[in-house]
Amino acid sequence: MKTTALRTHRLVRTLSLVWLGIVTLAGCSILSTGERLSPTAKPENFQNTQLIGVDLVNALMQVPGKHPQQTVISMERPASTFATALKQVLENSGYGLRIGNGQLDGEALQYAIEPKAVEGDGRHYTYMISVGDVKMKRDYFVQQQGVTPSSNLFVIGTDPTRIALNDDIFENQRSQTLNQSGKDIIADTSTVNAETVVVSKTRDTRVTPPIRVADASDATSQALPITSKAGPGFEKPVTRLNMYETRESNYAEFLTDYSEVHKEILIFPNDSMRLGDLNKSRIQAIASNLQSESDVVSVIGCSHGRTKLENGNEVLATGRAKRVMEAFLYAGVEESRVLEEGCWSSQYFDEEMPRRGVVVTVKRNT
């Protein structure tokens, strides 16, 4: 893939204690070698499944000690679309594979797929893989016409600050899927040794997130917290209504004593939830200027007018808000201080909200 496809990198968030407990205590049932799919929920499009494999293998290649030149992987003979895709991507990436039943040399590959919510003509899935003591999972929104990540990458067993994701592959998925490997999107690997993979790029856009691991070997036995500012101490509503219909914020009652101190509109590409480098840097700047004792951030995802996606306005509005919220979490802002919600309609609403953006407002308790 061209170097220009390497410009957008997403930072990796560490795994929560809840999921960590599930994996370590019930690994055989969750990270099994089979797929947990209902008969009607399988993402049959092979290109979609292969792209997910490319994304996960790209992350695996950046884990110290898991580079293809250092790792032999064992797996059972593929009996599913995802297993077939993983096998192909691993081979294209240069991993040595041992395939068959029973005890095999190499680090065992385990995987699972868990179906989530249905949205329009698509569905959300959680894809999970483990190789040795490293486990990863990520959510994806799968449709016949394409696949889009719908969460961060969650990792245990290694220092997550080493891993950078390239979500540009999902924007360009129609052109370069079939013969891709993880190494096509990771960047130009210039030096490899037993401890780390040194990655060189024309431009490195990674920003070290507010996550620190004193000893990466301890990562499998503890939750790795995100440094954060104190939250306002209130619970978010379980159900958030469409602001286009209510004409007021879901947090209106809570925000009675708050006043607006800063406001920005982040514009997204058409029919896309891709945040982009410019929006990420603007979010980082906003987060760095927050007053920890009194400020909250209102995040309103918007999608108004025509879209090529079925039920796309709601999906885009809520998805964009979620992406911006995640970026604030990476910047060290506590989740309870980011008030995300959506405003969507097939009708234009230009007098109040942007057509394809997110309204970010810093509010201060006065």
C-alpha beads as a LAMMPS data file, in Angstrom:
LAMMPS data file: protein, C-alpha beads

366 atoms
365 bonds

1 atom types
1 bond types

-500.0 500.0 xlo xhi
-500.0 500.0 ylo yhi
-500.0 500.0 zlo zhi

Masses

1 110.0

Atoms # bond

1 1 1 0.000 0.000 0.000
2 1 1 1.276 3.502 -0.732
3 1 1 2.893 5.550 1.997
4 1 1 0.036 8.051 1.846
5 1 1 -2.230 5.350 3.205
6 1 1 -0.215 5.431 6.406
7 1 1 -1.154 8.922 7.508
8 1 1 -3.905 8.103 9.923
9 1 1 -3.027 6.104 12.998
10 1 1 -5.301 5.390 15.886
11 1 1 -3.972 4.872 19.365
12 1 1 -4.667 1.677 21.227
13 1 1 -6.688 1.653 24.412
14 1 1 -5.955 -0.946 27.064
15 1 1 -8.372 -3.681 27.961
16 1 1 -10.845 -3.079 30.760
17 1 1 -10.776 -5.202 33.904
18 1 1 -14.140 -6.714 33.022
19 1 1 -13.014 -8.123 29.694
20 1 1 -9.660 -9.109 31.162
21 1 1 -11.454 -11.257 33.715
22 1 1 -13.595 -12.883 31.048
23 1 1 -10.576 -13.842 28.966
24 1 1 -8.410 -15.135 31.783
25 1 1 -11.145 -17.044 33.578
26 1 1 -13.136 -18.326 30.638
27 1 1 -10.657 -18.288 27.801
28 1 1 -11.683 -21.644 26.436
29 1 1 -15.263 -20.548 25.842
30 1 1 -14.568 -17.027 24.579
31 1 1 -11.300 -17.356 22.683
32 1 1 -11.975 -20.760 21.248
33 1 1 -10.990 -22.001 17.837
34 1 1 -14.576 -21.800 16.680
35 1 1 -16.847 -18.888 15.852
36 1 1 -19.811 -17.932 18.024
37 1 1 -22.239 -16.888 15.314
38 1 1 -25.947 -17.311 14.845
39 1 1 -26.946 -19.002 11.544
40 1 1 -28.296 -15.714 10.179
41 1 1 -25.536 -13.430 11.430
42 1 1 -22.421 -14.554 9.572
43 1 1 -20.513 -11.794 7.756
44 1 1 -20.162 -13.834 4.557
45 1 1 -18.401 -11.175 2.455
46 1 1 -14.837 -12.505 2.315
47 1 1 -13.298 -9.104 1.570
48 1 1 -14.890 -7.700 4.726
49 1 1 -13.551 -10.579 6.794
50 1 1 -10.122 -10.376 5.206
51 1 1 -9.830 -6.662 5.969
52 1 1 -10.539 -7.404 9.623
53 1 1 -7.787 -10.003 9.520
54 1 1 -5.383 -7.473 8.000
55 1 1 -6.223 -4.970 10.750
56 1 1 -5.613 -7.444 13.586
57 1 1 -2.466 -8.954 12.061
58 1 1 -1.080 -5.460 11.518
59 1 1 -1.411 -4.890 15.267
60 1 1 0.072 -8.302 16.094
61 1 1 3.166 -7.594 13.987
62 1 1 3.963 -4.562 16.154
63 1 1 4.053 -6.576 19.401
64 1 1 7.622 -7.249 20.593
65 1 1 8.419 -10.907 20.079
66 1 1 5.513 -11.461 17.692
67 1 1 7.071 -10.223 14.446
68 1 1 6.885 -12.757 11.551
69 1 1 10.656 -13.290 11.636
70 1 1 10.424 -14.318 15.288
71 1 1 7.139 -16.212 15.482
72 1 1 5.756 -19.548 14.345
73 1 1 1.988 -19.853 14.740
74 1 1 -0.031 -23.050 14.991
75 1 1 -3.697 -23.236 14.052
76 1 1 -6.322 -25.815 13.210
77 1 1 -7.315 -26.325 9.603
78 1 1 -9.593 -23.407 8.630
79 1 1 -13.260 -24.318 8.897
80 1 1 -14.736 -20.826 8.623
81 1 1 -14.473 -17.655 6.582
82 1 1 -12.553 -15.813 9.285
83 1 1 -10.091 -18.664 9.832
84 1 1 -9.430 -18.812 6.089
85 1 1 -8.871 -15.054 5.985
86 1 1 -6.523 -15.153 8.987
87 1 1 -4.489 -17.969 7.455
88 1 1 -4.080 -16.047 4.202
89 1 1 -3.131 -12.763 5.881
90 1 1 -0.653 -14.462 8.236
91 1 1 1.004 -16.246 5.312
92 1 1 1.169 -13.048 3.248
93 1 1 2.723 -11.285 6.246
94 1 1 5.535 -13.837 6.456
95 1 1 4.520 -15.856 9.513
96 1 1 5.523 -19.487 9.679
97 1 1 2.351 -21.567 10.092
98 1 1 1.803 -25.071 11.454
99 1 1 -1.657 -26.241 10.445
100 1 1 -3.452 -29.336 11.664
101 1 1 -5.179 -30.948 14.617
102 1 1 -3.597 -31.942 17.902
103 1 1 -0.359 -30.687 19.427
104 1 1 1.696 -28.595 17.000
105 1 1 4.885 -26.580 17.279
106 1 1 4.443 -22.843 17.530
107 1 1 2.275 -20.417 19.462
108 1 1 -1.385 -21.390 19.292
109 1 1 -3.740 -19.065 17.445
110 1 1 -7.222 -18.808 18.930
111 1 1 -10.071 -16.671 17.677
112 1 1 -13.751 -15.966 18.101
113 1 1 -16.489 -13.763 16.703
114 1 1 -19.326 -12.466 18.809
115 1 1 -22.374 -10.890 17.101
116 1 1 -23.601 -7.620 18.564
117 1 1 -26.322 -5.109 17.669
118 1 1 -28.035 -4.973 14.280
119 1 1 -28.124 -1.557 12.599
120 1 1 -29.913 -1.095 9.291
121 1 1 -28.598 -3.611 6.777
122 1 1 -25.477 -4.295 8.835
123 1 1 -24.413 -5.674 12.160
124 1 1 -21.737 -5.023 14.778
125 1 1 -19.366 -7.880 15.649
126 1 1 -16.585 -8.298 18.181
127 1 1 -13.569 -10.069 16.655
128 1 1 -11.074 -11.574 19.094
129 1 1 -7.719 -13.255 18.505
130 1 1 -4.946 -14.509 20.768
131 1 1 -1.433 -15.661 19.946
132 1 1 0.440 -16.973 22.941
133 1 1 -0.085 -14.607 25.863
134 1 1 -1.196 -11.660 23.705
135 1 1 -4.923 -11.136 23.248
136 1 1 -6.703 -8.540 21.132
137 1 1 -10.267 -7.622 20.334
138 1 1 -12.030 -4.951 18.310
139 1 1 -15.591 -4.213 17.235
140 1 1 -16.498 -3.791 13.564
141 1 1 -19.650 -2.696 11.753
142 1 1 -20.087 -5.165 8.894
143 1 1 -22.204 -4.593 5.795
144 1 1 -22.126 -6.228 2.383
145 1 1 -20.730 -3.024 0.885
146 1 1 -17.952 -2.666 3.421
147 1 1 -16.687 -2.876 6.983
148 1 1 -15.766 -0.113 9.451
149 1 1 -14.156 -0.331 12.910
150 1 1 -16.644 0.702 15.591
151 1 1 -14.357 0.626 18.647
152 1 1 -10.749 0.966 19.696
153 1 1 -8.417 -2.016 19.717
154 1 1 -8.307 -3.597 23.193
155 1 1 -5.106 -5.412 24.123
156 1 1 -3.687 -7.453 26.985
157 1 1 -0.284 -9.060 27.278
158 1 1 1.849 -6.231 25.886
159 1 1 2.539 -2.507 26.131
160 1 1 -0.240 -0.927 24.015
161 1 1 1.700 2.285 23.386
162 1 1 3.792 0.440 20.789
163 1 1 0.823 -0.235 18.531
164 1 1 -0.517 2.193 15.931
165 1 1 -3.532 1.415 13.773
166 1 1 -4.093 2.490 10.191
167 1 1 -7.813 2.894 9.559
168 1 1 -7.189 4.247 6.056
169 1 1 -7.375 0.651 4.827
170 1 1 -11.108 0.685 5.512
171 1 1 -11.562 3.840 3.454
172 1 1 -9.758 2.248 0.505
173 1 1 -11.033 -1.276 0.992
174 1 1 -12.382 -1.747 -2.511
175 1 1 -9.038 -1.288 -4.236
176 1 1 -6.419 -3.304 -2.357
177 1 1 -7.978 -6.059 -0.297
178 1 1 -7.348 -9.414 -1.906
179 1 1 -3.555 -9.603 -1.752
180 1 1 -2.914 -7.491 1.333
181 1 1 -0.894 -8.535 4.313
182 1 1 -0.320 -6.939 7.667
183 1 1 3.102 -5.706 6.547
184 1 1 1.532 -3.725 3.698
185 1 1 -0.037 -1.289 6.151
186 1 1 2.259 -1.254 9.151
187 1 1 4.902 0.982 7.441
188 1 1 8.405 0.291 6.190
189 1 1 10.087 -2.045 8.682
190 1 1 13.757 -1.145 8.703
191 1 1 15.202 -2.965 11.732
192 1 1 14.139 -6.118 13.532
193 1 1 15.675 -7.645 16.641
194 1 1 14.586 -10.003 19.384
195 1 1 13.091 -7.275 21.554
196 1 1 11.256 -4.833 19.329
197 1 1 10.243 -3.867 15.837
198 1 1 11.634 -0.478 14.810
199 1 1 9.244 1.182 12.379
200 1 1 10.290 4.051 10.128
201 1 1 7.859 6.218 8.195
202 1 1 7.897 9.363 6.108
203 1 1 5.750 10.961 8.790
204 1 1 4.965 9.399 12.172
205 1 1 1.646 10.724 13.433
206 1 1 1.507 8.610 16.563
207 1 1 0.998 10.426 19.845
208 1 1 1.868 8.661 23.081
209 1 1 -1.442 8.179 24.904
210 1 1 -1.836 8.823 28.639
211 1 1 -1.186 5.149 29.401
212 1 1 1.924 3.824 31.060
213 1 1 2.953 0.245 31.738
214 1 1 5.789 -0.132 34.230
215 1 1 6.468 -3.692 33.157
216 1 1 4.817 -5.074 30.044
217 1 1 5.112 -8.593 31.451
218 1 1 2.583 -7.616 34.123
219 1 1 0.005 -6.488 31.574
220 1 1 -1.896 -9.747 31.669
221 1 1 -2.517 -9.587 35.394
222 1 1 -3.862 -6.090 35.874
223 1 1 -6.107 -3.484 34.345
224 1 1 -4.128 -0.614 32.873
225 1 1 -5.864 2.653 33.825
226 1 1 -6.037 5.770 31.698
227 1 1 -4.827 8.904 33.464
228 1 1 -7.863 11.174 33.757
229 1 1 -9.202 14.336 35.251
230 1 1 -11.875 14.218 37.931
231 1 1 -15.410 13.759 36.646
232 1 1 -18.551 15.623 37.697
233 1 1 -19.973 12.652 39.586
234 1 1 -23.232 11.996 37.750
235 1 1 -24.627 9.095 35.756
236 1 1 -25.301 9.394 32.047
237 1 1 -28.807 8.550 30.801
238 1 1 -29.080 4.967 29.581
239 1 1 -31.188 5.980 26.570
240 1 1 -30.206 9.070 24.598
241 1 1 -32.950 10.574 22.446
242 1 1 -32.489 12.099 18.998
243 1 1 -31.909 15.825 19.504
244 1 1 -33.545 16.565 16.150
245 1 1 -36.821 15.341 17.627
246 1 1 -36.476 16.710 21.165
247 1 1 -34.772 20.014 20.247
248 1 1 -32.836 19.862 23.512
249 1 1 -29.859 18.053 24.964
250 1 1 -30.263 14.785 26.835
251 1 1 -28.134 16.470 29.511
252 1 1 -30.150 19.709 29.689
253 1 1 -31.139 19.259 33.325
254 1 1 -27.602 18.506 34.424
255 1 1 -26.156 21.458 32.465
256 1 1 -28.417 24.075 34.074
257 1 1 -25.541 25.596 36.047
258 1 1 -22.996 25.334 33.228
259 1 1 -22.060 28.054 30.759
260 1 1 -20.388 27.764 27.356
261 1 1 -16.699 28.706 27.262
262 1 1 -15.537 27.213 23.951
263 1 1 -17.172 25.687 20.874
264 1 1 -15.845 23.979 17.747
265 1 1 -17.364 22.020 14.870
266 1 1 -15.405 19.000 13.636
267 1 1 -16.252 18.114 10.028
268 1 1 -16.239 14.479 8.851
269 1 1 -16.032 13.111 5.278
270 1 1 -19.347 12.279 3.637
271 1 1 -20.859 8.964 4.823
272 1 1 -17.809 8.389 7.032
273 1 1 -16.906 8.059 10.709
274 1 1 -13.196 8.601 10.079
275 1 1 -11.869 11.202 12.513
276 1 1 -8.685 12.243 10.725
277 1 1 -5.453 13.840 11.941
278 1 1 -6.726 17.436 11.985
279 1 1 -9.728 16.629 14.162
280 1 1 -7.558 14.543 16.485
281 1 1 -5.150 17.431 17.018
282 1 1 -8.031 19.820 17.692
283 1 1 -9.458 17.448 20.289
284 1 1 -6.047 17.135 21.940
285 1 1 -5.805 20.926 22.161
286 1 1 -9.276 21.227 23.688
287 1 1 -8.518 18.524 26.254
288 1 1 -5.250 20.163 27.307
289 1 1 -7.084 23.399 28.153
290 1 1 -9.836 21.883 30.295
291 1 1 -10.152 22.936 33.911
292 1 1 -10.373 19.651 35.766
293 1 1 -12.583 20.833 38.578
294 1 1 -15.389 22.421 36.604
295 1 1 -15.389 21.601 32.881
296 1 1 -17.359 19.035 30.893
297 1 1 -17.393 18.469 27.143
298 1 1 -20.631 18.275 25.157
299 1 1 -20.216 16.104 22.036
300 1 1 -23.121 16.127 19.562
301 1 1 -22.730 13.879 16.529
302 1 1 -24.648 15.081 13.484
303 1 1 -25.897 13.643 10.207
304 1 1 -28.590 15.442 8.222
305 1 1 -29.815 15.054 4.668
306 1 1 -29.170 12.378 2.093
307 1 1 -26.914 9.415 2.743
308 1 1 -26.125 6.290 0.744
309 1 1 -26.241 4.137 3.878
310 1 1 -29.468 2.486 5.000
311 1 1 -30.459 4.012 8.333
312 1 1 -27.263 5.941 7.794
313 1 1 -28.158 9.202 9.503
314 1 1 -28.518 7.591 12.923
315 1 1 -25.502 5.319 12.445
316 1 1 -23.302 8.201 11.310
317 1 1 -24.439 10.652 13.996
318 1 1 -23.986 8.281 16.923
319 1 1 -20.819 6.756 15.448
320 1 1 -19.178 10.146 14.964
321 1 1 -20.026 11.164 18.515
322 1 1 -18.510 7.917 19.782
323 1 1 -15.290 8.472 17.819
324 1 1 -14.867 11.969 19.250
325 1 1 -15.635 10.733 22.763
326 1 1 -12.950 8.040 22.418
327 1 1 -10.423 10.659 21.317
328 1 1 -11.129 12.679 24.462
329 1 1 -10.634 9.536 26.567
330 1 1 -7.220 9.045 24.968
331 1 1 -6.408 12.649 25.807
332 1 1 -6.964 11.849 29.492
333 1 1 -10.504 13.130 29.987
334 1 1 -12.670 10.949 32.216
335 1 1 -15.579 9.311 30.403
336 1 1 -18.165 10.777 32.790
337 1 1 -17.109 14.270 31.698
338 1 1 -17.742 13.653 27.989
339 1 1 -21.462 14.056 27.274
340 1 1 -22.010 12.404 23.921
341 1 1 -25.326 12.305 22.037
342 1 1 -26.660 12.471 18.494
343 1 1 -28.786 14.603 16.203
344 1 1 -29.905 13.031 12.932
345 1 1 -32.546 13.346 10.245
346 1 1 -33.050 12.785 6.529
347 1 1 -33.951 16.496 6.419
348 1 1 -31.366 19.257 6.449
349 1 1 -31.036 21.164 9.716
350 1 1 -28.413 23.744 8.760
351 1 1 -29.834 26.496 10.929
352 1 1 -28.982 24.509 14.071
353 1 1 -26.503 21.705 13.343
354 1 1 -23.868 20.780 10.728
355 1 1 -24.796 18.199 8.107
356 1 1 -21.854 15.862 8.708
357 1 1 -19.931 16.951 11.743
358 1 1 -19.656 16.902 15.499
359 1 1 -20.341 19.923 17.676
360 1 1 -17.864 20.045 20.573
361 1 1 -18.659 22.496 23.363
362 1 1 -16.707 23.012 26.572
363 1 1 -19.039 23.941 29.416
364 1 1 -17.959 25.227 32.808
365 1 1 -19.787 25.021 36.121
366 1 1 -20.368 28.598 37.202

Bonds

1 1 1 2
2 1 2 3
3 1 3 4
4 1 4 5
5 1 5 6
6 1 6 7
7 1 7 8
8 1 8 9
9 1 9 10
10 1 10 11
11 1 11 12
12 1 12 13
13 1 13 14
14 1 14 15
15 1 15 16
16 1 16 17
17 1 17 18
18 1 18 19
19 1 19 20
20 1 20 21
21 1 21 22
22 1 22 23
23 1 23 24
24 1 24 25
25 1 25 26
26 1 26 27
27 1 27 28
28 1 28 29
29 1 29 30
30 1 30 31
31 1 31 32
32 1 32 33
33 1 33 34
34 1 34 35
35 1 35 36
36 1 36 37
37 1 37 38
38 1 38 39
39 1 39 40
40 1 40 41
41 1 41 42
42 1 42 43
43 1 43 44
44 1 44 45
45 1 45 46
46 1 46 47
47 1 47 48
48 1 48 49
49 1 49 50
50 1 50 51
51 1 51 52
52 1 52 53
53 1 53 54
54 1 54 55
55 1 55 56
56 1 56 57
57 1 57 58
58 1 58 59
59 1 59 60
60 1 60 61
61 1 61 62
62 1 62 63
63 1 63 64
64 1 64 65
65 1 65 66
66 1 66 67
67 1 67 68
68 1 68 69
69 1 69 70
70 1 70 71
71 1 71 72
72 1 72 73
73 1 73 74
74 1 74 75
75 1 75 76
76 1 76 77
77 1 77 78
78 1 78 79
79 1 79 80
80 1 80 81
81 1 81 82
82 1 82 83
83 1 83 84
84 1 84 85
85 1 85 86
86 1 86 87
87 1 87 88
88 1 88 89
89 1 89 90
90 1 90 91
91 1 91 92
92 1 92 93
93 1 93 94
94 1 94 95
95 1 95 96
96 1 96 97
97 1 97 98
98 1 98 99
99 1 99 100
100 1 100 101
101 1 101 102
102 1 102 103
103 1 103 104
104 1 104 105
105 1 105 106
106 1 106 107
107 1 107 108
108 1 108 109
109 1 109 110
110 1 110 111
111 1 111 112
112 1 112 113
113 1 113 114
114 1 114 115
115 1 115 116
116 1 116 117
117 1 117 118
118 1 118 119
119 1 119 120
120 1 120 121
121 1 121 122
122 1 122 123
123 1 123 124
124 1 124 125
125 1 125 126
126 1 126 127
127 1 127 128
128 1 128 129
129 1 129 130
130 1 130 131
131 1 131 132
132 1 132 133
133 1 133 134
134 1 134 135
135 1 135 136
136 1 136 137
137 1 137 138
138 1 138 139
139 1 139 140
140 1 140 141
141 1 141 142
142 1 142 143
143 1 143 144
144 1 144 145
145 1 145 146
146 1 146 147
147 1 147 148
148 1 148 149
149 1 149 150
150 1 150 151
151 1 151 152
152 1 152 153
153 1 153 154
154 1 154 155
155 1 155 156
156 1 156 157
157 1 157 158
158 1 158 159
159 1 159 160
160 1 160 161
161 1 161 162
162 1 162 163
163 1 163 164
164 1 164 165
165 1 165 166
166 1 166 167
167 1 167 168
168 1 168 169
169 1 169 170
170 1 170 171
171 1 171 172
172 1 172 173
173 1 173 174
174 1 174 175
175 1 175 176
176 1 176 177
177 1 177 178
178 1 178 179
179 1 179 180
180 1 180 181
181 1 181 182
182 1 182 183
183 1 183 184
184 1 184 185
185 1 185 186
186 1 186 187
187 1 187 188
188 1 188 189
189 1 189 190
190 1 190 191
191 1 191 192
192 1 192 193
193 1 193 194
194 1 194 195
195 1 195 196
196 1 196 197
197 1 197 198
198 1 198 199
199 1 199 200
200 1 200 201
201 1 201 202
202 1 202 203
203 1 203 204
204 1 204 205
205 1 205 206
206 1 206 207
207 1 207 208
208 1 208 209
209 1 209 210
210 1 210 211
211 1 211 212
212 1 212 213
213 1 213 214
214 1 214 215
215 1 215 216
216 1 216 217
217 1 217 218
218 1 218 219
219 1 219 220
220 1 220 221
221 1 221 222
222 1 222 223
223 1 223 224
224 1 224 225
225 1 225 226
226 1 226 227
227 1 227 228
228 1 228 229
229 1 229 230
230 1 230 231
231 1 231 232
232 1 232 233
233 1 233 234
234 1 234 235
235 1 235 236
236 1 236 237
237 1 237 238
238 1 238 239
239 1 239 240
240 1 240 241
241 1 241 242
242 1 242 243
243 1 243 244
244 1 244 245
245 1 245 246
246 1 246 247
247 1 247 248
248 1 248 249
249 1 249 250
250 1 250 251
251 1 251 252
252 1 252 253
253 1 253 254
254 1 254 255
255 1 255 256
256 1 256 257
257 1 257 258
258 1 258 259
259 1 259 260
260 1 260 261
261 1 261 262
262 1 262 263
263 1 263 264
264 1 264 265
265 1 265 266
266 1 266 267
267 1 267 268
268 1 268 269
269 1 269 270
270 1 270 271
271 1 271 272
272 1 272 273
273 1 273 274
274 1 274 275
275 1 275 276
276 1 276 277
277 1 277 278
278 1 278 279
279 1 279 280
280 1 280 281
281 1 281 282
282 1 282 283
283 1 283 284
284 1 284 285
285 1 285 286
286 1 286 287
287 1 287 288
288 1 288 289
289 1 289 290
290 1 290 291
291 1 291 292
292 1 292 293
293 1 293 294
294 1 294 295
295 1 295 296
296 1 296 297
297 1 297 298
298 1 298 299
299 1 299 300
300 1 300 301
301 1 301 302
302 1 302 303
303 1 303 304
304 1 304 305
305 1 305 306
306 1 306 307
307 1 307 308
308 1 308 309
309 1 309 310
310 1 310 311
311 1 311 312
312 1 312 313
313 1 313 314
314 1 314 315
315 1 315 316
316 1 316 317
317 1 317 318
318 1 318 319
319 1 319 320
320 1 320 321
321 1 321 322
322 1 322 323
323 1 323 324
324 1 324 325
325 1 325 326
326 1 326 327
327 1 327 328
328 1 328 329
329 1 329 330
330 1 330 331
331 1 331 332
332 1 332 333
333 1 333 334
334 1 334 335
335 1 335 336
336 1 336 337
337 1 337 338
338 1 338 339
339 1 339 340
340 1 340 341
341 1 341 342
342 1 342 343
343 1 343 344
344 1 344 345
345 1 345 346
346 1 346 347
347 1 347 348
348 1 348 349
349 1 349 350
350 1 350 351
351 1 351 352
352 1 352 353
353 1 353 354
354 1 354 355
355 1 355 356
356 1 356 357
357 1 357 358
358 1 358 359
359 1 359 360
360 1 360 361
361 1 361 362
362 1 362 363
363 1 363 364
364 1 364 365
365 1 365 366
